[in-house]
């Protein structure tokens, strides 16, 4: 619609005024105030329901795992469950162009695990026209060490004999992150399930420092929603990684930037970290192996139930 407005203004007023109008509109859309966290209304709105219905959202749970046996039951409202569950780090894999399944999860986390989730992401998203409105559903916090640790602080009511019966108290101690980040967006290919982690261990370091429960998840269908358009020299990827903001072209349904209507199936591989104030490199590598090999095992065990029996997970 910005292109349409630009064209109209260019015809009526001339190119310079058209350019000025685009700049003004972009600045307004990037900087105007928006509601911030804890607006639970949006997560329970018709918009959230439409998102879930568009993709057909399902979660597979292995009840034999002690960490999963009470998920999505009335037990998630108990203090004993939350003492085990929190603090919690949810790894939403893969990034894809957009992990719409992870956005849908934010809308149902209260009923699945009894708690509202914050989401760590690039601070640039706060000022990207259009994209910044996702904050209404995902409750974005800047993905730096300080803010992640702050988001993982468990409310005192959980640790004491107090009560968190009201929904407003069910916030803090839980964050979701997309571990492959911008690199994962550029590696996204329909029909291929690749998780590009590389040597990044910062998030797992924080998880170990906080003694968090790590829930590694895979959202089947994410890479099939949109197709990335890249330049052959990799310049878009380099610029995106430099500025910590995805700058890439993509298309989906009808050749438009509309995601294909793909069923989203989520698998979960949990792991409870031992709290360690200053984890060593060896401890981090051991945790990395346990978390992602656990995800790979769960992937191979449950992929047939999701409709992708011939897929293989590639972790790089």
Buried (B, 14 or more C-beta within 10 A) or exposed (E): EEEEEBEEBBEEEEEEEBEEBBEEBEEEBBEEEEEEBEBBEBBBBEEBEEBBEBBEBBBBBBEEBEBBEBBBBEEBBEBEBBEEBBBBBBBBBBBBBBBBBBBBBBBBBBEBBBBBBBBBBBBBBBEBBEBBBBBBBBBBBBBEEEBBBBBBEBBEBBEEEEEBEEEEBBBBBBBBBBBBBBBBBBBBEBEBBBBBBEEBBEBBBBBBBBBBBBBBBBBBBBBBBBBBEEEEEEEBBEBBBEEBBBBBEBBBEEEEEEBBEBBBBBBBBBBBBEEBEEBEEEBBEEBBEBBBBBBBEBBEEBBEEBEBEEBEBEBE
